[in-house]
Amino acid sequence: MELTSTSSIDRAGQLKAQIAELKKEFDSITDAVKDAASLSGQKHFEGELFKATYIESNRSTVDYKALCADLGITPEQIAKYTKTEAVFTVKVTGR
């Protein structure tokens, strides 16, 4: 898509707002599925076009800062193993 006018920027902002509303609606529906699954024990839900499956799992994370502190890892040691790369982002906000 060629950027030919400010209307493209305005359209991007409109799309961003629509996506936010759709995400809010999606989250509300998936929260209802989670609640129904927790209460009933049912794990599969069928629509006419799609199906939803409730999946439980455990996620483990490492407290990176605490680990480094416990092991006595210095910021210089961390820098030695840190990669930096360019990242390009477009941020669209209301005026």
MMTF fields as JSON, N, C-alpha, C and O atoms, coordinates in Angstrom:
{
  "mmtfVersion": "1.0.0",
  "mmtfProducer": "UNKNOWN",
  "numBonds": 379,
  "numAtoms": 380,
  "numGroups": 95,
  "numChains": 1,
  "numModels": 1,
  "chainsPerModel": [1],
  "groupsPerChain": [95],
  "chainIdList": ["A"],
  "bondAtomList": [4, 2, 8, 6, 12, 10, 16, 14, 20, 18, 24, 22, 28, 26, 32, 30, 36, 34, 40, 38, 44, 42, 48, 46, 52, 50, 56, 54, 60, 58, 64, 62, 68, 66, 72, 70, 76, 74, 80, 78, 84, 82, 88, 86, 92, 90, 96, 94, 100, 98, 104, 102, 108, 106, 112, 110, 116, 114, 120, 118, 124, 122, 128, 126, 132, 130, 136, 134, 140, 138, 144, 142, 148, 146, 152, 150, 156, 154, 160, 158, 164, 162, 168, 166, 172, 170, 176, 174, 180, 178, 184, 182, 188, 186, 192, 190, 196, 194, 200, 198, 204, 202, 208, 206, 212, 210, 216, 214, 220, 218, 224, 222, 228, 226, 232, 230, 236, 234, 240, 238, 244, 242, 248, 246, 252, 250, 256, 254, 260, 258, 264, 262, 268, 266, 272, 270, 276, 274, 280, 278, 284, 282, 288, 286, 292, 290, 296, 294, 300, 298, 304, 302, 308, 306, 312, 310, 316, 314, 320, 318, 324, 322, 328, 326, 332, 330, 336, 334, 340, 338, 344, 342, 348, 346, 352, 350, 356, 354, 360, 358, 364, 362, 368, 366, 372, 370, 376, 374],
  "bondOrderList": [1, 1, 1, 1, 1, 1, 1, 1, 1, 1, 1, 1, 1, 1, 1, 1, 1, 1, 1, 1, 1, 1, 1, 1, 1, 1, 1, 1, 1, 1, 1, 1, 1, 1, 1, 1, 1, 1, 1, 1, 1, 1, 1, 1, 1, 1, 1, 1, 1, 1, 1, 1, 1, 1, 1, 1, 1, 1, 1, 1, 1, 1, 1, 1, 1, 1, 1, 1, 1, 1, 1, 1, 1, 1, 1, 1, 1, 1, 1, 1, 1, 1, 1, 1, 1, 1, 1, 1, 1, 1, 1, 1, 1, 1],
  "groupList": [{"groupName": "MET", "atomNameList": ["N", "CA", "C", "O"], "elementList": ["N", "C", "C", "O"], "formalChargeList": [0, 0, 0, 0], "bondAtomList": [1, 0, 2, 1, 3, 2], "bondOrderList": [1, 1, 2], "singleLetterCode": "M", "chemCompType": "L-PEPTIDE LINKING"}, {"groupName": "GLU", "atomNameList": ["N", "CA", "C", "O"], "elementList": ["N", "C", "C", "O"], "formalChargeList": [0, 0, 0, 0], "bondAtomList": [1, 0, 2, 1, 3, 2], "bondOrderList": [1, 1, 2], "singleLetterCode": "E", "chemCompType": "L-PEPTIDE LINKING"}, {"groupName": "LEU", "atomNameList": ["N", "CA", "C", "O"], "elementList": ["N", "C", "C", "O"], "formalChargeList": [0, 0, 0, 0], "bondAtomList": [1, 0, 2, 1, 3, 2], "bondOrderList": [1, 1, 2], "singleLetterCode": "L", "chemCompType": "L-PEPTIDE LINKING"}, {"groupName": "THR", "atomNameList": ["N", "CA", "C", "O"], "elementList": ["N", "C", "C", "O"], "formalChargeList": [0, 0, 0, 0], "bondAtomList": [1, 0, 2, 1, 3, 2], "bondOrderList": [1, 1, 2], "singleLetterCode": "T", "chemCompType": "L-PEPTIDE LINKING"}, {"groupName": "SER", "atomNameList": ["N", "CA", "C", "O"], "elementList": ["N", "C", "C", "O"], "formalChargeList": [0, 0, 0, 0], "bondAtomList": [1, 0, 2, 1, 3, 2], "bondOrderList": [1, 1, 2], "singleLetterCode": "S", "chemCompType": "L-PEPTIDE LINKING"}, {"groupName": "ILE", "atomNameList": ["N", "CA", "C", "O"], "elementList": ["N", "C", "C", "O"], "formalChargeList": [0, 0, 0, 0], "bondAtomList": [1, 0, 2, 1, 3, 2], "bondOrderList": [1, 1, 2], "singleLetterCode": "I", "chemCompType": "L-PEPTIDE LINKING"}, {"groupName": "ASP", "atomNameList": ["N", "CA", "C", "O"], "elementList": ["N", "C", "C", "O"], "formalChargeList": [0, 0, 0, 0], "bondAtomList": [1, 0, 2, 1, 3, 2], "bondOrderList": [1, 1, 2], "singleLetterCode": "D", "chemCompType": "L-PEPTIDE LINKING"}, {"groupName": "ARG", "atomNameList": ["N", "CA", "C", "O"], "elementList": ["N", "C", "C", "O"], "formalChargeList": [0, 0, 0, 0], "bondAtomList": [1, 0, 2, 1, 3, 2], "bondOrderList": [1, 1, 2], "singleLetterCode": "R", "chemCompType": "L-PEPTIDE LINKING"}, {"groupName": "ALA", "atomNameList": ["N", "CA", "C", "O"], "elementList": ["N", "C", "C", "O"], "formalChargeList": [0, 0, 0, 0], "bondAtomList": [1, 0, 2, 1, 3, 2], "bondOrderList": [1, 1, 2], "singleLetterCode": "A", "chemCompType": "L-PEPTIDE LINKING"}, {"groupName": "GLY", "atomNameList": ["N", "CA", "C", "O"], "elementList": ["N", "C", "C", "O"], "formalChargeList": [0, 0, 0, 0], "bondAtomList": [1, 0, 2, 1, 3, 2], "bondOrderList": [1, 1, 2], "singleLetterCode": "G", "chemCompType": "PEPTIDE LINKING"}, {"groupName": "GLN", "atomNameList": ["N", "CA", "C", "O"], "elementList": ["N", "C", "C", "O"], "formalChargeList": [0, 0, 0, 0], "bondAtomList": [1, 0, 2, 1, 3, 2], "bondOrderList": [1, 1, 2], "singleLetterCode": "Q", "chemCompType": "L-PEPTIDE LINKING"}, {"groupName": "LYS", "atomNameList": ["N", "CA", "C", "O"], "elementList": ["N", "C", "C", "O"], "formalChargeList": [0, 0, 0, 0], "bondAtomList": [1, 0, 2, 1, 3, 2], "bondOrderList": [1, 1, 2], "singleLetterCode": "K", "chemCompType": "L-PEPTIDE LINKING"}, {"groupName": "PHE", "atomNameList": ["N", "CA", "C", "O"], "elementList": ["N", "C", "C", "O"], "formalChargeList": [0, 0, 0, 0], "bondAtomList": [1, 0, 2, 1, 3, 2], "bondOrderList": [1, 1, 2], "singleLetterCode": "F", "chemCompType": "L-PEPTIDE LINKING"}, {"groupName": "VAL", "atomNameList": ["N", "CA", "C", "O"], "elementList": ["N", "C", "C", "O"], "formalChargeList": [0, 0, 0, 0], "bondAtomList": [1, 0, 2, 1, 3, 2], "bondOrderList": [1, 1, 2], "singleLetterCode": "V", "chemCompType": "L-PEPTIDE LINKING"}, {"groupName": "HIS", "atomNameList": ["N", "CA", "C", "O"], "elementList": ["N", "C", "C", "O"], "formalChargeList": [0, 0, 0, 0], "bondAtomList": [1, 0, 2, 1, 3, 2], "bondOrderList": [1, 1, 2], "singleLetterCode": "H", "chemCompType": "L-PEPTIDE LINKING"}, {"groupName": "TYR", "atomNameList": ["N", "CA", "C", "O"], "elementList": ["N", "C", "C", "O"], "formalChargeList": [0, 0, 0, 0], "bondAtomList": [1, 0, 2, 1, 3, 2], "bondOrderList": [1, 1, 2], "singleLetterCode": "Y", "chemCompType": "L-PEPTIDE LINKING"}, {"groupName": "ASN", "atomNameList": ["N", "CA", "C", "O"], "elementList": ["N", "C", "C", "O"], "formalChargeList": [0, 0, 0, 0], "bondAtomList": [1, 0, 2, 1, 3, 2], "bondOrderList": [1, 1, 2], "singleLetterCode": "N", "chemCompType": "L-PEPTIDE LINKING"}, {"groupName": "CYS", "atomNameList": ["N", "CA", "C", "O"], "elementList": ["N", "C", "C", "O"], "formalChargeList": [0, 0, 0, 0], "bondAtomList": [1, 0, 2, 1, 3, 2], "bondOrderList": [1, 1, 2], "singleLetterCode": "C", "chemCompType": "L-PEPTIDE LINKING"}, {"groupName": "PRO", "atomNameList": ["N", "CA", "C", "O"], "elementList": ["N", "C", "C", "O"], "formalChargeList": [0, 0, 0, 0], "bondAtomList": [1, 0, 2, 1, 3, 2], "bondOrderList": [1, 1, 2], "singleLetterCode": "P", "chemCompType": "L-PEPTIDE LINKING"}],
  "groupTypeList": [0, 1, 2, 3, 4, 3, 4, 4, 5, 6, 7, 8, 9, 10, 2, 11, 8, 10, 5, 8, 1, 2, 11, 11, 1, 12, 6, 4, 5, 3, 6, 8, 13, 11, 6, 8, 8, 4, 2, 4, 9, 10, 11, 14, 12, 1, 9, 1, 2, 12, 11, 8, 3, 15, 5, 1, 4, 16, 7, 4, 3, 13, 6, 15, 11, 8, 2, 17, 8, 6, 2, 9, 5, 3, 18, 1, 10, 5, 8, 11, 15, 3, 11, 3, 1, 8, 13, 12, 3, 13, 11, 13, 3, 9, 7],
  "groupIdList": [1, 2, 3, 4, 5, 6, 7, 8, 9, 10, 11, 12, 13, 14, 15, 16, 17, 18, 19, 20, 21, 22, 23, 24, 25, 26, 27, 28, 29, 30, 31, 32, 33, 34, 35, 36, 37, 38, 39, 40, 41, 42, 43, 44, 45, 46, 47, 48, 49, 50, 51, 52, 53, 54, 55, 56, 57, 58, 59, 60, 61, 62, 63, 64, 65, 66, 67, 68, 69, 70, 71, 72, 73, 74, 75, 76, 77, 78, 79, 80, 81, 82, 83, 84, 85, 86, 87, 88, 89, 90, 91, 92, 93, 94, 95],
  "secStructList": [7, 7, 7, 7, 1, 2, 2, 2, 2, 2, 2, 2, 2, 2, 2, 2, 2, 2, 2, 2, 2, 2, 2, 2, 2, 2, 2, 2, 2, 2, 2, 2, 2, 2, 2, 2, 2, 2, 2, 2, 7, 7, 7, 3, 3, 3, 7, 1, 1, 7, 3, 3, 3, 7, 7, 7, 7, 7, 7, 7, 7, 7, 7, 2, 2, 2, 2, 2, 2, 2, 2, 6, 7, 7, 2, 2, 2, 2, 2, 2, 6, 7, 7, 7, 7, 7, 7, 7, 7, 7, 7, 7, 7, 7, 7],
  "xCoordList": [0.847, 0.0, 0.891, 1.804, 0.623, 1.406, 0.795, -0.422, 1.631, 1.184, 1.093, 2.109, -0.142, -0.309, -0.904, -0.8, -1.531, -2.14, -2.318, -2.104, -2.713, -2.945, -4.141, -4.288, -5.0, -6.148, -5.694, -6.399, -4.528, -3.998, -3.671, -3.915, -3.124, -2.796, -4.072, -4.156, -5.076, -6.354, -7.007, -7.601, -6.9, -7.481, -6.769, -7.415, -5.454, -4.707, -5.207, -5.358, -5.461, -5.992, -7.37, -7.667, -8.219, -9.559, -9.478, -10.191, -8.61, -8.449, -7.943, -8.397, -7.001, -6.467, -7.587, -7.652, -8.473, -9.594, -10.56, -11.059, -10.825, -11.708, -11.102, -11.802, -9.798, -9.118, -9.229, -9.456, -9.069, -9.174, -10.568, -10.707, -11.597, -12.972, -13.212, -13.837, -12.726, -12.884, -12.142, -12.648, -10.957, -10.194, -10.948, -10.981, -11.553, -12.336, -13.512, -13.776, -14.205, -15.333, -14.846, -15.464, -13.731, -13.153, -12.774, -13.079, -12.111, -11.702, -12.906, -12.853, -13.98, -15.197, -15.783, -16.211, -15.795, -16.326, -15.428, -15.925, -14.1, -13.211, -13.243, -13.084, -13.443, -13.606, -14.852, -14.843, -15.925, -17.164, -16.954, -17.483, -16.186, -15.88, -15.064, -15.339, -14.07, -13.258, -14.115, -13.962, -15.025, -15.91, -16.802, -16.964, -17.383, -18.273, -17.508, -18.022, -16.305, -15.499, -15.124, -15.156, -14.775, -14.407, -15.584, -15.419, -16.768, -17.952, -18.497, -18.936, -18.472, -19.118, -18.164, -18.585, -16.892, -15.94, -15.914, -15.08, -16.812, -16.853, -15.647, -15.33, -14.975, -13.77, -13.958, -13.14, -15.015, -15.244, -16.591, -17.595, -16.599, -17.809, -17.932, -16.952, -19.128, -19.347, -20.228, -21.26, -19.813, -20.66, -21.076, -20.8, -21.73, -22.1, -20.906, -20.827, -19.983, -18.837, -17.502, -16.56, -17.425, -16.166, -16.396, -17.525, -15.302, -15.367, -14.294, -13.284, -14.513, -13.553, -13.197, -14.061, -11.932, -11.46, -10.783, -9.896, -11.199, -10.613, -9.425, -9.554, -8.266, -7.037, -6.411, -6.214, -6.104, -5.403, -3.942, -3.622, -3.057, -1.629, -0.942, -1.507, 0.258, 1.082, 2.209, 2.79, 2.512, 3.603, 4.648, 4.332, 5.88, 6.984, 7.792, 8.063, 8.169, 9.026, 10.185, 10.088, 11.261, 12.44, 12.515, 12.399, 12.706, 12.919, 14.369, 15.276, 14.563, 15.881, 16.726, 17.906, 16.12, 16.874, 17.338, 18.481, 16.455, 16.824, 17.894, 18.814, 17.779, 18.772, 20.149, 21.144, 20.192, 21.469, 22.051, 23.255, 21.197, 21.68, 22.214, 23.277, 21.489, 21.933, 23.252, 24.082, 23.431, 24.647, 25.779, 26.883, 25.51, 26.533, 26.926, 28.07, 25.984, 26.256, 26.202, 25.224, 27.249, 27.353, 26.727, 26.577, 26.363, 25.855, 26.862, 26.464, 28.131, 29.164, 29.128, 29.294, 28.913, 28.828, 27.576, 27.618, 26.488, 25.259, 25.47, 25.044, 26.121, 26.369, 27.186, 26.991, 28.091, 28.947, 28.118, 28.521, 26.975, 26.123, 24.823, 23.889, 24.769, 23.563, 23.727, 24.74, 22.72, 22.694, 21.781, 20.765, 22.145, 21.305, 21.035, 21.951, 19.779, 19.425, 18.414, 17.667, 18.394, 17.462, 16.039, 15.802, 15.107, 13.69, 12.964, 13.189, 12.104, 11.365, 9.889, 9.311, 9.282, 7.907, 7.185, 7.776, 5.905, 5.058, 4.009, 3.272, 3.936, 2.961, 1.89, 2.201, 0.639, -0.479, -1.276, -1.723, -1.453, -2.192, -3.189, -3.043, -4.193, -5.151, -4.537, -3.582, -5.093, -4.562, -5.283, -4.958],
  "yCoordList": [-1.176, 0.0, 1.236, 1.357, 2.122, 3.363, 4.416, 4.601, 5.087, 6.156, 7.431, 8.071, 7.812, 8.953, 10.18, 11.285, 9.998, 11.152, 10.906, 9.8, 11.952, 11.821, 10.915, 10.42, 10.691, 9.809, 8.383, 7.65, 7.98, 6.654, 6.565, 5.535, 7.626, 7.65, 7.616, 6.904, 8.394, 8.398, 7.022, 6.565, 6.364, 5.023, 4.044, 3.185, 4.166, 3.305, 3.494, 2.524, 4.741, 5.014, 4.417, 3.883, 4.504, 3.919, 2.405, 1.814, 1.792, 0.341, -0.077, -1.076, 0.691, 0.391, 0.43, -0.431, 1.429, 1.537, 0.359, -0.174, -0.046, -1.19, -2.474, -3.286, -2.645, -3.827, -3.874, -4.938, -2.721, -2.666, -3.086, -3.828, -2.615, -2.989, -4.475, -5.144, -4.992, -6.421, -7.276, -8.321, -6.851, -7.596, -7.621, -8.64, -6.485, -6.4, -7.39, -8.093, -7.439, -8.368, -9.82, -10.668, -10.103, -11.447, -11.886, -13.007, -11.002, -11.322, -11.611, -12.499, -10.874, -11.086, -12.474, -13.171, -12.858, -14.177, -15.285, -16.265, -15.139, -16.196, -16.282, -17.37, -15.162, -15.203, -15.995, -16.748, -15.823, -16.566, -18.06, -18.885, -18.412, -19.822, -20.396, -21.505, -19.655, -20.109, -20.338, -21.339, -19.387, -19.519, -20.743, -21.505, -20.929, -22.076, -23.386, -24.345, -23.433, -24.648, -24.948, -26.104, -23.925, -24.121, -24.626, -25.478, -24.099, -24.482, -25.849, -26.617, -26.153, -27.373, -28.526, -29.683, -28.229, -29.281, -29.57, -30.343, -28.961, -29.138, -28.428, -27.305, -29.066, -28.496, -28.083, -27.334, -28.553, -28.261, -27.572, -27.988, -26.535, -25.771, -25.612, -25.293, -25.833, -25.806, -24.642, -24.385, -23.936, -22.967, -23.582, -24.756, -22.821, -23.348, -23.37, -24.232, -22.443, -22.349, -22.679, -23.103, -22.485, -22.665, -23.46, -23.602, -23.978, -24.628, -24.026, -23.52, -24.081, -23.565, -24.703, -25.48, -24.791, -25.802, -25.1, -24.27, -25.432, -24.878, -25.746, -26.96, -25.113, -25.839, -25.226, -24.014, -26.076, -25.622, -26.02, -27.116, -25.131, -25.451, -24.628, -23.665, -25.011, -24.268, -23.604, -24.202, -22.398, -21.654, -21.362, -20.875, -21.66, -21.361, -20.205, -20.155, -19.29, -18.186, -18.092, -18.51, -17.544, -17.376, -15.915, -15.009, -15.691, -14.347, -13.99, -14.239, -13.409, -13.133, -12.255, -12.529, -11.208, -10.298, -11.002, -10.834, -11.785, -12.498, -13.548, -13.731, -14.235, -15.242, -14.612, -15.114, -13.511, -12.82, -12.352, -12.465, -11.829, -11.36, -12.523, -12.408, -13.651, -14.816, -15.386, -15.865, -15.328, -15.89, -14.87, -15.2, -13.639, -12.601, -12.179, -11.793, -12.252, -11.868, -10.348, -9.721, -9.774, -8.317, -7.811, -8.577, -6.535, -5.952, -6.087, -6.232, -6.041, -6.2, -7.613, -7.796, -8.6, -9.979, -10.164, -10.843, -9.562, -9.637, -8.974, -9.511, -7.817, -7.088, -7.922, -7.834, -8.721, -9.565, -10.542, -10.902, -10.972, -11.958, -11.357, -12.087, -10.052, -9.37, -8.95, -8.358, -9.262, -8.842, -7.626, -7.536, -6.706, -5.548, -5.508, -5.666, -5.296, -5.184, -4.07, -3.737, -3.503, -2.406, -2.941, -4.01, -2.19, -2.522, -1.278, -0.183, -1.446, -0.313, -0.477, -1.539, 0.575, 0.542, 1.787, 2.864, 1.64, 2.785, 2.841, 1.876, 3.941, 4.138, 5.094, 6.197, 4.679, 5.497, 5.896, 5.039, 7.212, 7.716, 8.777, 9.357, 9.029, 10.081, 11.444, 11.614, 12.42, 13.79, 14.613, 15.785],
  "zCoordList": [0.0, 0.0, 0.0, 0.816, -0.895, -0.982, -0.07, -0.044, 0.66, 1.555, 0.743, 0.468, 0.349, -0.543, 0.117, -0.416, 1.276, 1.923, 3.405, 3.9, 4.101, 5.539, 5.819, 6.936, 4.82, 5.04, 5.349, 6.042, 4.845, 5.171, 6.651, 7.278, 7.213, 8.636, 9.459, 10.459, 9.031, 9.741, 9.673, 10.65, 8.527, 8.382, 9.322, 9.922, 9.452, 10.367, 11.797, 12.54, 12.179, 13.509, 13.715, 14.784, 12.689, 12.769, 12.925, 13.736, 12.148, 12.23, 13.606, 14.164, 14.151, 15.482, 16.516, 17.394, 16.416, 17.357, 17.192, 18.183, 15.951, 15.709, 16.28, 16.886, 16.079, 16.602, 18.122, 18.698, 18.773, 20.236, 20.693, 21.665, 19.996, 20.353, 20.113, 20.937, 18.999, 18.699, 19.722, 20.132, 20.136, 21.14, 22.465, 23.156, 22.81, 24.042, 23.992, 24.968, 22.865, 22.703, 22.741, 23.384, 22.046, 22.031, 23.443, 23.851, 24.185, 25.553, 26.438, 27.289, 26.244, 27.028, 26.753, 27.672, 25.489, 25.117, 25.663, 26.217, 25.51, 26.004, 27.528, 28.081, 28.213, 29.67, 30.05, 31.024, 29.277, 29.537, 29.303, 30.048, 28.274, 28.014, 29.174, 29.631, 29.649, 30.777, 32.015, 32.716, 32.274, 33.435, 33.306, 34.258, 32.118, 31.891, 32.03, 32.605, 31.516, 31.605, 33.056, 33.478, 33.808, 35.215, 36.039, 36.912, 35.759, 36.532, 36.135, 36.99, 34.837, 34.351, 34.115, 34.093, 33.94, 33.59, 32.101, 31.631, 31.363, 29.908, 29.292, 29.683, 28.337, 27.744, 26.289, 25.756, 25.636, 24.213, 24.037, 24.615, 23.248, 22.978, 21.47, 20.797, 20.936, 19.493, 19.09, 19.711, 18.044, 17.379, 16.055, 15.809, 15.206, 13.895, 12.954, 12.079, 13.118, 12.211, 12.875, 12.206, 14.176, 14.888, 16.156, 16.624, 16.706, 18.012, 18.9, 18.411, 20.19, 21.163, 22.112, 22.52, 22.451, 23.388, 24.55, 24.353, 25.75, 26.974, 27.358, 27.509, 27.515, 27.823, 29.07, 29.148, 30.042, 31.244, 31.139, 30.678, 31.566, 31.566, 32.645, 33.164, 32.968, 33.92, 33.155, 32.249, 33.509, 32.883, 33.943, 35.029, 33.62, 34.526, 33.957, 32.757, 34.818, 34.419, 35.398, 36.552, 34.916, 35.755, 36.19, 35.364, 37.476, 37.994, 37.675, 38.469, 36.512, 35.956, 36.874, 37.093, 37.405, 38.272, 39.551, 39.977, 40.154, 41.384, 41.099, 41.897, 39.971, 39.61, 39.442, 39.966, 38.707, 38.511, 39.842, 40.073, 40.71, 42.016, 42.839, 43.448, 42.869, 43.638, 43.114, 43.886, 41.809, 41.204, 41.122, 40.687, 41.536, 41.514, 40.105, 39.863, 39.182, 37.793, 37.686, 38.091, 37.144, 37.046, 35.749, 34.796, 35.702, 34.453, 33.302, 32.147, 33.608, 32.571, 31.986, 30.78, 32.839, 32.351, 31.479, 30.452, 31.895, 31.103, 29.744, 28.722, 29.723, 28.476, 27.501, 26.288, 28.021, 27.176, 26.342, 25.236, 26.855, 26.176, 25.635, 25.306, 25.547, 25.075, 23.628, 23.255, 22.808, 21.408, 21.293, 21.983, 20.431, 20.159, 18.665, 17.858, 18.297, 16.893, 16.71, 17.63, 15.536, 15.237, 15.134, 14.57, 15.681, 15.615, 15.135, 15.65, 14.159, 13.603, 13.924, 13.693, 14.457, 14.899, 14.423, 14.346, 14.102, 13.801, 14.902, 15.106, 15.599, 16.67, 16.165, 15.715, 16.237, 15.792, 17.027, 17.788, 17.225, 18.385, 17.937, 16.86, 18.755, 18.46, 18.643, 19.401, 17.943, 18.025, 19.044, 19.234]
}
